[in-house]
Each structure stands twice: as C-alpha cells, then as structure tokens.
C-alpha cells in the first residue's frame, strides 16, 4: 500500500492557505513508496473521477512497484487538508 505522508518541506509550519505551484495547479497529496522509500505526489485533478469506494493503483517511478491506496483514502486526505486550512 502507498503511504500518505506529511510533506517534509512543511513539517514545522502551521497550516496556511497554499498557492499550488505544481504543474497542473491543483492541490496534491505527498506519497511515499513503502517498498523503496521514494516520494511522489498525486494531484486532486488526477483523482477527481475516482469513486470513493475504489482502490487507486499506481506504479512507483523509482522502483516500478505497483502499489494501492485504499478506498476513500485520497478523498479523506484532501478533506483533512481542507479542514486543517492548507487548501481551499
């Protein structure tokens, strides 16, 4: 399973509205591969059409491992980022 992790660059910061500065302009979740430890991210726009009850599969760009994110995990993580004040 993929592990959703706090973005290390924001570990000591208080929540604040962030301007998204990545390639597609939508908020993203930071992930870490449990097989090799590589970091990655998934944009909200990439996951927008995924039903809440579906697993999300992705291949690690570092070790090529195929990993899963449990149903609802991405939805819950984006909701938590909003509740904490990181994104609108």
MARVEXKE-557891 format. One record per residue: x, y, z of N, C-alpha, C, O in turn; residue in one letter. Coordinates in nm, 3 decimals. Each point is the difference from the previous one (the first is absolute). Example, Ala and Ser with C-alpha at 12.3 -4.5 7.8 and 13.67 -1.06 7.14 Angstrom:
% MARVEXKE-557891
+---------+---------+---------+---------+---------+---------+---------+---------+---------+---------+---------+---------+------+
:      nx :      ny :      nz :     cax :     cay :     caz :      cx :      cy :      cz :      ox :      oy :      oz : rest :
+---------+---------+---------+---------+---------+---------+---------+---------+---------+---------+---------+---------+------+
:   1.319 :  -0.569 :   0.780 :  -0.089 :   0.119 :   0.000 :   0.090 :   0.120 :   0.000 :   0.104 :  -0.002 :   0.066 :    a :
:  -0.139 :   0.107 :  -0.138 :   0.082 :   0.119 :   0.006 :  -0.077 :   0.109 :   0.073 :   0.051 :   0.111 :   0.017 :    s :
+---------+---------+---------+---------+---------+---------+---------+---------+---------+---------+---------+---------+------+
This chain:
% MARVEXKE-557891
+---------+---------+---------+---------+---------+---------+---------+---------+---------+---------+---------+---------+------+
:      nx :      ny :      nz :     cax :     cay :     caz :      cx :      cy :      cz :      ox :      oy :      oz : rest :
+---------+---------+---------+---------+---------+---------+---------+---------+---------+---------+---------+---------+------+
:   0.084 :  -0.119 :   0.000 :  -0.084 :   0.119 :   0.000 :   0.088 :   0.125 :   0.000 :   0.104 :   0.004 :   0.065 :    x :
:  -0.148 :   0.096 :  -0.139 :   0.064 :   0.131 :   0.009 :  -0.022 :   0.055 :   0.139 :  -0.098 :  -0.033 :   0.066 :    x :
:   0.190 :   0.115 :  -0.023 :  -0.013 :   0.067 :   0.129 :  -0.013 :   0.149 :  -0.027 :   0.088 :   0.059 :  -0.063 :    x :
:  -0.196 :   0.002 :   0.111 :  -0.014 :   0.145 :  -0.008 :   0.080 :   0.058 :   0.115 :  -0.018 :  -0.039 :   0.115 :    x :
:   0.106 :   0.133 :  -0.145 :   0.089 :   0.055 :   0.102 :  -0.004 :   0.151 :  -0.002 :  -0.034 :   0.061 :  -0.102 :    x :
:   0.067 :   0.002 :   0.214 :   0.011 :   0.146 :  -0.001 :   0.115 :   0.040 :  -0.092 :   0.104 :  -0.066 :  -0.004 :    x :
:  -0.123 :   0.173 :  -0.069 :   0.105 :   0.051 :  -0.087 :   0.113 :   0.049 :   0.090 :  -0.021 :   0.090 :   0.081 :    x :
:   0.142 :  -0.147 :  -0.094 :   0.109 :   0.038 :   0.091 :   0.034 :   0.149 :  -0.004 :   0.049 :   0.054 :   0.099 :    x :
:  -0.075 :   0.012 :  -0.210 :   0.031 :   0.143 :  -0.012 :  -0.092 :   0.086 :   0.087 :   0.029 :   0.117 :   0.025 :    x :
:  -0.141 :  -0.174 :   0.022 :  -0.097 :   0.076 :   0.079 :  -0.015 :  -0.054 :   0.141 :  -0.094 :   0.035 :   0.071 :    x :
:   0.186 :  -0.121 :  -0.029 :  -0.011 :  -0.070 :   0.128 :  -0.013 :   0.092 :   0.121 :  -0.074 :  -0.031 :   0.093 :    x :
:   0.143 :   0.143 :  -0.093 :   0.000 :   0.089 :   0.117 :  -0.089 :   0.122 :  -0.018 :   0.005 :   0.092 :   0.082 :    x :
:  -0.085 :  -0.089 :  -0.186 :  -0.081 :   0.119 :  -0.027 :  -0.142 :  -0.018 :   0.050 :  -0.053 :  -0.111 :   0.004 :    x :
:  -0.007 :   0.222 :   0.033 :  -0.142 :   0.001 :   0.035 :  -0.080 :   0.003 :  -0.129 :   0.046 :   0.053 :  -0.101 :    x :
:  -0.168 :  -0.110 :   0.102 :  -0.082 :   0.004 :  -0.122 :  -0.022 :   0.143 :  -0.049 :  -0.025 :   0.092 :   0.079 :    x :
:   0.034 :  -0.076 :  -0.207 :  -0.024 :   0.127 :  -0.068 :  -0.049 :  -0.033 :  -0.140 :   0.034 :  -0.105 :  -0.055 :    x :
:  -0.112 :   0.192 :  -0.001 :  -0.046 :  -0.024 :  -0.137 :   0.120 :   0.003 :  -0.093 :   0.073 :   0.099 :  -0.004 :    x :
:  -0.053 :  -0.206 :  -0.068 :   0.114 :  -0.010 :  -0.089 :  -0.040 :   0.033 :  -0.143 :  -0.108 :  -0.036 :  -0.046 :    x :
:   0.196 :   0.105 :  -0.022 :  -0.019 :   0.016 :  -0.144 :   0.069 :  -0.120 :  -0.063 :   0.118 :  -0.025 :   0.023 :    x :
:  -0.192 :  -0.047 :  -0.103 :   0.052 :  -0.123 :  -0.057 :   0.095 :   0.034 :  -0.114 :  -0.038 :   0.066 :  -0.097 :    x :
:   0.160 :  -0.111 :   0.109 :   0.102 :   0.036 :  -0.097 :   0.051 :  -0.121 :  -0.077 :   0.117 :  -0.006 :  -0.038 :    x :
:  -0.203 :  -0.089 :   0.016 :   0.043 :  -0.118 :  -0.075 :  -0.062 :   0.005 :  -0.140 :  -0.073 :   0.093 :  -0.033 :    x :
:   0.102 :  -0.192 :  -0.046 :  -0.029 :   0.005 :  -0.144 :  -0.146 :   0.019 :  -0.038 :  -0.026 :   0.064 :  -0.102 :    x :
:  -0.070 :  -0.115 :   0.177 :  -0.139 :   0.017 :  -0.047 :  -0.081 :   0.097 :   0.084 :  -0.117 :   0.024 :  -0.029 :    x :
:   0.177 :   0.033 :   0.132 :  -0.066 :   0.104 :   0.077 :  -0.103 :  -0.048 :   0.100 :  -0.069 :   0.083 :   0.061 :    x :
:   0.054 :  -0.215 :  -0.041 :  -0.095 :  -0.049 :   0.101 :   0.078 :  -0.052 :   0.121 :   0.117 :  -0.036 :  -0.012 :    x :
:  -0.182 :   0.032 :   0.129 :   0.066 :  -0.054 :   0.119 :   0.044 :  -0.144 :  -0.022 :  -0.056 :  -0.071 :  -0.084 :    x :
:   0.156 :   0.030 :   0.160 :   0.048 :  -0.138 :  -0.016 :   0.029 :  -0.063 :   0.136 :   0.018 :   0.069 :   0.100 :    x :
:  -0.014 :  -0.201 :  -0.101 :   0.035 :  -0.079 :   0.117 :   0.142 :  -0.051 :  -0.019 :   0.036 :  -0.044 :  -0.109 :    x :
:   0.043 :   0.050 :   0.213 :   0.134 :  -0.056 :  -0.004 :  -0.008 :  -0.147 :   0.038 :  -0.066 :  -0.037 :   0.098 :    x :
:   0.133 :  -0.047 :  -0.175 :  -0.001 :  -0.143 :   0.025 :   0.143 :  -0.049 :   0.019 :   0.095 :   0.064 :  -0.044 :    x :
:  -0.084 :  -0.179 :   0.109 :   0.130 :  -0.064 :   0.014 :  -0.016 :  -0.148 :  -0.029 :  -0.089 :  -0.066 :   0.055 :    x :
:   0.173 :   0.014 :  -0.140 :  -0.004 :  -0.142 :  -0.034 :   0.053 :  -0.081 :   0.117 :   0.112 :   0.024 :   0.045 :    x :
:  -0.190 :  -0.121 :   0.004 :   0.048 :  -0.081 :   0.111 :   0.104 :  -0.103 :  -0.043 :   0.065 :  -0.061 :   0.085 :    x :
:  -0.048 :   0.042 :  -0.214 :   0.099 :  -0.097 :  -0.048 :   0.140 :   0.060 :  -0.008 :   0.098 :  -0.065 :   0.039 :    x :
:  -0.088 :   0.190 :  -0.089 :   0.133 :   0.058 :  -0.019 :   0.018 :   0.134 :   0.071 :   0.112 :   0.051 :   0.008 :    x :
:  -0.220 :   0.007 :   0.044 :   0.010 :   0.126 :   0.073 :  -0.008 :   0.125 :  -0.085 :   0.009 :   0.111 :   0.053 :    x :
:  -0.025 :  -0.125 :  -0.184 :  -0.006 :   0.116 :  -0.089 :  -0.127 :   0.081 :   0.026 :  -0.106 :  -0.055 :   0.029 :    x :
:   0.119 :   0.187 :  -0.041 :  -0.114 :   0.089 :   0.015 :  -0.062 :   0.029 :  -0.137 :   0.068 :  -0.002 :  -0.102 :    x :
:  -0.196 :   0.028 :   0.103 :  -0.072 :   0.042 :  -0.119 :  -0.120 :   0.082 :   0.042 :  -0.015 :   0.032 :   0.117 :    x :
:  -0.069 :   0.002 :  -0.213 :  -0.123 :   0.071 :   0.036 :  -0.109 :  -0.027 :  -0.103 :   0.027 :  -0.029 :  -0.116 :    x :
:  -0.149 :   0.038 :   0.163 :  -0.119 :  -0.017 :  -0.084 :  -0.083 :   0.125 :   0.009 :  -0.034 :   0.046 :   0.109 :    x :
:   0.000 :   0.010 :  -0.224 :  -0.081 :   0.120 :  -0.006 :  -0.148 :  -0.031 :   0.014 :  -0.048 :  -0.106 :  -0.042 :    x :
:  -0.022 :   0.200 :   0.101 :  -0.145 :  -0.017 :   0.017 :  -0.067 :  -0.016 :  -0.136 :  -0.097 :  -0.076 :  -0.012 :    x :
:   0.146 :   0.146 :  -0.090 :  -0.060 :  -0.012 :  -0.133 :   0.015 :  -0.142 :  -0.055 :  -0.087 :  -0.046 :  -0.075 :    x :
:   0.193 :  -0.023 :   0.109 :   0.021 :  -0.136 :  -0.047 :  -0.096 :  -0.099 :   0.066 :  -0.034 :  -0.103 :  -0.058 :    x :
:  -0.009 :   0.135 :   0.179 :  -0.082 :  -0.091 :   0.079 :  -0.147 :   0.039 :   0.003 :  -0.082 :  -0.070 :   0.060 :    x :
:   0.047 :   0.182 :  -0.124 :  -0.135 :   0.056 :   0.010 :  -0.109 :  -0.097 :  -0.046 :  -0.109 :  -0.001 :   0.058 :    x :
:   0.134 :  -0.078 :  -0.159 :  -0.102 :  -0.090 :  -0.053 :  -0.001 :  -0.138 :   0.063 :  -0.079 :  -0.086 :  -0.040 :    x :
:   0.164 :   0.064 :   0.138 :   0.008 :  -0.133 :   0.063 :  -0.110 :  -0.012 :   0.105 :  -0.008 :   0.083 :   0.091 :    x :
:  -0.076 :  -0.186 :  -0.102 :  -0.105 :  -0.019 :   0.102 :   0.062 :  -0.023 :   0.137 :   0.109 :  -0.058 :   0.012 :    x :
:  -0.178 :   0.103 :   0.091 :   0.048 :  -0.011 :   0.137 :   0.026 :  -0.145 :   0.042 :   0.087 :  -0.025 :   0.084 :    x :
:  -0.160 :  -0.068 :  -0.140 :   0.014 :  -0.140 :   0.041 :   0.101 :  -0.078 :  -0.085 :   0.007 :  -0.123 :   0.009 :    x :
:   0.071 :   0.192 :  -0.089 :   0.098 :  -0.067 :  -0.087 :   0.141 :   0.009 :   0.057 :   0.039 :   0.102 :   0.058 :    x :
:   0.037 :  -0.209 :  -0.075 :   0.142 :   0.006 :   0.030 :   0.068 :   0.077 :  -0.113 :  -0.047 :  -0.001 :  -0.114 :    x :
:   0.156 :   0.067 :   0.145 :   0.077 :   0.072 :  -0.101 :   0.134 :  -0.070 :  -0.014 :   0.073 :  -0.014 :   0.098 :    x :
:  -0.041 :  -0.030 :  -0.219 :   0.127 :  -0.067 :  -0.025 :   0.093 :   0.095 :  -0.073 :  -0.044 :   0.080 :  -0.084 :    x :
:   0.171 :  -0.088 :   0.117 :   0.099 :   0.084 :  -0.064 :   0.134 :  -0.073 :   0.001 :   0.027 :  -0.083 :   0.086 :    x :
:   0.056 :   0.117 :  -0.182 :   0.133 :  -0.060 :  -0.006 :   0.102 :   0.101 :   0.051 :  -0.002 :   0.116 :  -0.040 :    x :
:   0.090 :  -0.161 :   0.126 :   0.105 :   0.086 :   0.054 :   0.096 :   0.036 :  -0.113 :   0.043 :  -0.086 :  -0.077 :    x :
:  -0.009 :   0.215 :   0.068 :   0.092 :   0.045 :  -0.105 :   0.144 :  -0.039 :   0.030 :   0.085 :   0.009 :  -0.088 :    x :
:  -0.058 :  -0.052 :   0.208 :   0.136 :  -0.035 :   0.038 :   0.028 :  -0.150 :  -0.012 :   0.096 :  -0.041 :  -0.064 :    x :
:  -0.182 :  -0.041 :   0.126 :   0.026 :  -0.145 :   0.001 :  -0.095 :  -0.080 :  -0.088 :   0.014 :  -0.122 :  -0.013 :    x :
:  -0.112 :   0.188 :  -0.047 :  -0.100 :  -0.063 :  -0.088 :  -0.098 :  -0.091 :   0.074 :  -0.077 :  -0.072 :  -0.064 :    x :
:   0.079 :   0.074 :   0.197 :  -0.097 :  -0.078 :   0.075 :  -0.142 :   0.051 :  -0.025 :  -0.022 :   0.121 :  -0.008 :    x :
:  -0.072 :  -0.213 :  -0.005 :  -0.141 :   0.038 :  -0.016 :  -0.062 :   0.000 :   0.139 :   0.001 :  -0.101 :   0.070 :    x :
:  -0.055 :   0.217 :  -0.032 :  -0.048 :   0.019 :   0.135 :  -0.142 :   0.051 :  -0.001 :  -0.046 :   0.058 :  -0.098 :    x :
:  -0.024 :  -0.080 :   0.208 :  -0.141 :   0.038 :   0.012 :  -0.020 :   0.102 :   0.111 :   0.070 :   0.000 :   0.101 :    x :
:  -0.168 :   0.087 :  -0.123 :  -0.049 :   0.089 :   0.104 :  -0.140 :  -0.049 :   0.033 :  -0.082 :  -0.017 :  -0.091 :    x :
:   0.052 :  -0.007 :   0.218 :  -0.130 :  -0.057 :   0.037 :  -0.118 :   0.090 :  -0.041 :   0.017 :   0.120 :  -0.016 :    x :
:  -0.134 :  -0.179 :   0.000 :  -0.119 :   0.078 :  -0.036 :  -0.023 :   0.114 :   0.098 :   0.009 :  -0.018 :   0.121 :    x :
:  -0.038 :   0.134 :  -0.174 :  -0.033 :   0.117 :   0.080 :   0.119 :   0.075 :   0.058 :  -0.018 :   0.111 :   0.051 :    x :
:   0.138 :  -0.167 :  -0.058 :   0.116 :   0.063 :   0.064 :   0.033 :   0.135 :  -0.061 :   0.028 :   0.095 :   0.073 :    x :
:  -0.032 :  -0.084 :  -0.204 :   0.031 :   0.129 :  -0.065 :  -0.107 :   0.102 :   0.032 :   0.031 :   0.115 :   0.031 :    x :
:  -0.157 :  -0.155 :  -0.039 :  -0.111 :   0.091 :   0.031 :   0.013 :   0.053 :   0.143 :  -0.015 :   0.120 :   0.025 :    x :
:   0.044 :  -0.211 :   0.068 :   0.014 :   0.039 :   0.140 :   0.120 :   0.093 :   0.021 :  -0.008 :   0.095 :   0.078 :    x :
:   0.117 :  -0.124 :  -0.147 :   0.120 :   0.083 :   0.016 :  -0.023 :   0.142 :  -0.052 :   0.042 :   0.096 :   0.064 :    x :
:  -0.109 :  -0.081 :  -0.179 :  -0.029 :   0.134 :  -0.050 :  -0.097 :   0.072 :   0.092 :   0.013 :   0.121 :   0.021 :    x :
:  -0.111 :  -0.193 :   0.033 :  -0.094 :   0.061 :   0.095 :   0.074 :   0.047 :   0.125 :  -0.030 :   0.107 :   0.053 :    x :
:   0.126 :  -0.185 :  -0.006 :   0.077 :   0.039 :   0.118 :   0.088 :   0.121 :  -0.028 :   0.011 :   0.088 :   0.086 :    x :
:   0.052 :  -0.082 :  -0.204 :   0.079 :   0.119 :  -0.036 :  -0.086 :   0.125 :   0.000 :   0.045 :   0.107 :   0.041 :    x :
:  -0.170 :  -0.120 :  -0.088 :  -0.092 :   0.114 :   0.001 :  -0.040 :   0.037 :   0.143 :  -0.002 :   0.118 :   0.036 :    x :
:  -0.030 :  -0.218 :   0.043 :  -0.040 :   0.025 :   0.139 :   0.114 :   0.064 :   0.081 :  -0.025 :   0.084 :   0.086 :    x :
:   0.147 :  -0.124 :  -0.115 :   0.116 :   0.055 :   0.072 :   0.040 :   0.138 :  -0.050 :   0.080 :   0.068 :   0.064 :    x :
:  -0.135 :  -0.026 :  -0.178 :   0.029 :   0.134 :  -0.050 :   0.113 :   0.009 :  -0.101 :   0.045 :   0.111 :  -0.032 :    x :
:   0.003 :  -0.223 :  -0.019 :   0.108 :   0.004 :  -0.099 :  -0.048 :   0.035 :  -0.140 :   0.071 :   0.067 :  -0.074 :    x :
:  -0.190 :  -0.111 :   0.038 :  -0.054 :   0.027 :  -0.134 :  -0.145 :   0.045 :   0.012 :  -0.065 :  -0.024 :   0.101 :    x :
:   0.016 :   0.088 :  -0.205 :  -0.141 :   0.043 :  -0.001 :  -0.089 :  -0.108 :  -0.052 :  -0.121 :   0.019 :  -0.008 :    x :
+---------+---------+---------+---------+---------+---------+---------+---------+---------+---------+---------+---------+------+
